[in-house]
Structure formats: C-alpha cells, structure tokens
Amino acid sequence: MALKAALAMPLSASAAQEPMSTSSEQEVADLVRKTEARASAFMRGDMDKWAGLTRIADDFTLMQPFGGEASRGFDMSPERLARLASYFRNGDAKVELVQSYASGDLVVLAVIEREHGEVGGLPDQDWSLRVTLVYRRQGAEWWLVHRHADPLVRNVGLETAAALARGATLDKK
C-alpha cells in the first residue's frame, strides 16, 4: 500500500499543481515508444540498434533485475556490446506505462516491460520486469540516468520476499 502511495506522488509539489504541457505529454509518449524499441532490440540481442537508440549519461546508475550492488556508468564498447548480444537472443518486448512524472528536465517512467527471450543460454521464457527509468534532458535529447528493474511482476508473497531480503536464493541446483 505504501509503495502504491509513493508511486502516485509527483516529483514536486509544483508538479502536482501544474498540468503537464502538450509538448511534455508528447515527449513522455515519445520516451515510452523509444523505451519499448530499446527493450525489444535488447531482448533480441540487437545491440547495434539498441546502442543507436540509447543515450546513457556519464552518471548513470543501474540496479539490475538479478540483484546485487548498483553499478555506475555503462561500458558501450564494442566488446561489451558483443557480450550482451551473445547473452540475449530471439526476444521481444512490449512496454506498459504504469505512471509517468515530468518536471523540468527530468522524466520518470514506471513501466512493466513484458519481455520474453533466450537469456544466458536458457530457453525462451517470460522475462517481464517492473522498471523505473529516470531520464534527464541534455540539450535536445533525453539521456537515461537511472534504471531499476526487478522480476517481481507477479506477487511472490511475504515468505518469499522475506527469504530474498535475507539473501536466500531460489535456485534448486
């Protein structure tokens, strides 16, 4: 309940009082479309297309869906992109916008990425994620400054959430 309330809050009190301008609404709609195109290219392993669509800020932070520490920055080298391309294969993605927030030069998108594909050599499966993206305008473009993704699209319940919080793994190896 607290999470739903937090997601419903605007970025600032002034944002709550001022309606979003038509240009801002169009910019948010464009960001959602581009986010879907990026996610789809990523899940296909088409890192050339993904890199062409993606602007990542120098101060970017990533909280990966596999957990662990947040990473900073992003290596867009050809070698790194080739490793990613070999890890993600034959997938696709659709993005469902849950909520957007726009204030000045920042846009936050809370989305569900409905994805499937072959990841890390596993057979094709559902890889849907809850994702929060923060974009910052730099010049005429929107640059990604933060991404937080988790696979908790389906309710896992208190006991599983507690086990994950304690560091338990659900692997049955």
Summary of the structure (lengths in Angstrom):
residues: 173
radius of gyration: 17.0
end to end distance: 34.7
largest distance: 53.2
contacts: 427
relative contact order: 0.16
helix: 35%
strand: 36%
